[in-house]
């Protein structure tokens, strides 16, 4: 199990989002408006003070970083169980027994 506290993950994600926003020279009010969230919700997200998935996704969309979600929930390209179920079943054939003398 990962020993890093949940709060640390939230804080690190918030810092990355804040750095991305600042790198693009966007203030919080502008990004919040583009994302359709309140400035308070954006501040909480950037500070790692908890947020909703909706706020996170909205901010990622507004920053053009929806691809970050692929790392969280990648779309499987191949299901190993599908391979098993797609293969035809092979059954043991019944060999007739030789007549007994």
C-alpha positions as CSV (number, residue, x, y, z in Angstrom):
1,X,0.0,0.0,0.0
2,X,1.1,3.5,-0.7
3,X,2.2,5.3,2.5
4,X,1.8,8.8,1.1
5,X,-1.2,10.5,2.8
6,X,-4.2,11.4,0.7
7,X,-3.7,15.1,1.6
8,X,-0.2,15.0,0.2
9,X,-1.6,13.8,-3.2
10,X,-4.2,16.5,-3.2
11,X,-1.7,19.2,-2.4
12,X,0.7,17.9,-5.1
13,X,-2.1,17.9,-7.7
14,X,-3.2,21.4,-6.7
15,X,0.4,22.6,-7.0
16,X,0.7,21.2,-10.5
17,X,-2.6,22.8,-11.6
18,X,-1.5,26.1,-10.1
19,X,1.9,25.9,-11.8
20,X,0.2,25.2,-15.2
21,X,-2.2,28.1,-14.7
22,X,0.6,30.5,-13.8
23,X,2.7,29.2,-16.7
24,X,-0.1,30.1,-19.0
25,X,-0.4,33.5,-17.3
26,X,-4.1,33.0,-16.4
27,X,-5.5,34.4,-13.2
28,X,-7.8,32.4,-10.9
29,X,-10.9,34.4,-11.8
30,X,-10.3,33.9,-15.6
31,X,-9.7,30.2,-15.2
32,X,-12.7,29.7,-12.9
33,X,-14.9,31.5,-15.4
34,X,-13.6,29.4,-18.3
35,X,-14.1,26.2,-16.3
36,X,-17.6,27.2,-15.1
37,X,-16.6,26.9,-11.4
38,X,-16.4,29.4,-8.6
39,X,-13.1,31.1,-7.7
40,X,-13.4,29.5,-4.2
41,X,-13.7,26.0,-5.7
42,X,-10.6,26.7,-7.8
43,X,-8.7,28.0,-4.8
44,X,-9.6,24.9,-2.8
45,X,-8.5,22.6,-5.7
46,X,-5.1,24.4,-6.0
47,X,-4.6,24.4,-2.3
48,X,-5.3,20.7,-2.0
49,X,-8.2,21.4,0.4
50,X,-10.5,18.9,-1.2
51,X,-12.6,19.4,-4.3
52,X,-15.1,17.6,-6.4
53,X,-14.4,15.4,-9.4
54,X,-16.6,17.8,-11.5
55,X,-14.4,20.8,-10.5
56,X,-11.2,18.9,-11.3
57,X,-12.5,17.7,-14.7
58,X,-13.8,21.2,-15.5
59,X,-10.5,22.8,-14.7
60,X,-8.5,20.2,-16.7
61,X,-10.7,20.9,-19.7
62,X,-10.3,24.6,-19.4
63,X,-6.5,24.1,-19.3
64,X,-6.6,21.7,-22.2
65,X,-5.2,18.9,-20.0
66,X,-8.0,16.3,-20.2
67,X,-5.3,13.8,-21.2
68,X,-4.3,13.8,-17.5
69,X,-7.4,11.8,-16.8
70,X,-6.1,9.0,-19.0
71,X,-3.4,8.3,-16.4
72,X,-6.1,8.1,-13.7
73,X,-8.5,5.8,-15.6
74,X,-6.9,4.4,-18.8
75,X,-9.2,2.8,-21.3
76,X,-8.3,-0.9,-21.6
77,X,-7.4,-1.8,-25.2
78,X,-7.5,-5.6,-24.7
79,X,-9.4,-7.6,-22.1
80,X,-7.5,-10.9,-21.4
81,X,-10.7,-12.6,-20.5
82,X,-12.1,-11.8,-24.0
83,X,-9.2,-13.9,-25.4
84,X,-10.2,-16.9,-23.4
85,X,-13.9,-16.6,-24.2
86,X,-13.2,-16.0,-27.9
87,X,-11.2,-19.2,-28.3
88,X,-13.4,-22.2,-29.3
89,X,-13.7,-24.7,-26.5
90,X,-12.1,-28.0,-27.2
91,X,-13.8,-31.1,-25.7
92,X,-12.3,-34.4,-25.2
93,X,-13.6,-36.7,-27.9
94,X,-15.1,-40.0,-27.1
95,X,-13.0,-42.9,-28.4
96,X,-15.1,-46.0,-28.9
97,X,-13.8,-48.8,-26.7
98,X,-12.6,-52.0,-28.3
99,X,-15.0,-54.9,-27.8
100,X,-14.0,-57.2,-25.0
101,X,-13.4,-60.8,-26.0
